[in-house]
Amino acid sequence: PRRRAELDPMQRGTLIHDALEKLIAQGLDCSDEELHERVVEFGRQQLQTLYGDEEPPENMRSYFQALTDKIERLLKLFRKEFALTQFVPVAFEQKIGKEEGAVPTVEIPLDTGTLSLIGVVDRVDVYEKDGIKYLRVVDYKTGTKQFHLSDLLYGLNLQMFLYLMMLQQADRQQGLQAVSTDAARVEPCGAL
């Protein structure tokens, strides 16, 4: 029997995250044709990383074609969204924690010790207007995850909002490198 050509969900998510980070960082203010060429080249490089000098099987090439088509559609949606909102991506894979270069964590004292919140924000966007810097955090979900307002009321699924709070706090205290500007105020704006 023929084996299905696909990446496991973790590999697939990592590849999509990597593509979005690299291709958005290159800028999306290009023609559809140039964007297509960038995505195709990214996919070609990924296949070469997986297979080296071997020719990838046809079913894996088809799988990658479908995956890069999805990435290209996402990038076109992001391009439209950036044009409409005037948000600018300023940081990718922004770490939150205690390591060097990370946004400082929030520590919560407990009876049995201290809870430190750590993680990685897929993308941080900023919009500035009238001396106010608006922060937005974006989490690339490649699986299925639904947002329910009731979860927030019960203290569930707070990850993105906690990241947003820590980014805001870090920016106010030390002028977070990636999002540092001359804005007088920093306000949380959204979590997507």
ABEGO torsion letter per residue (X at the ends): XBBBBBBBAAAAAAAAAAAAAAAAAAEABBBAAAAAAAAAAAAAAAAAAAAEABBBBAAAAAAAAAAAAAAAAAAAAAAAAAAAAGBBBABBGBBBEABBGBBBBBBBBBAAEBBBBBEBBABBBBBBBGGBBBBBBBBBBABBBBBBAAAAAAGBGAAAAAAAAAAAAAAAAAGBAAABBABABBBBABBX
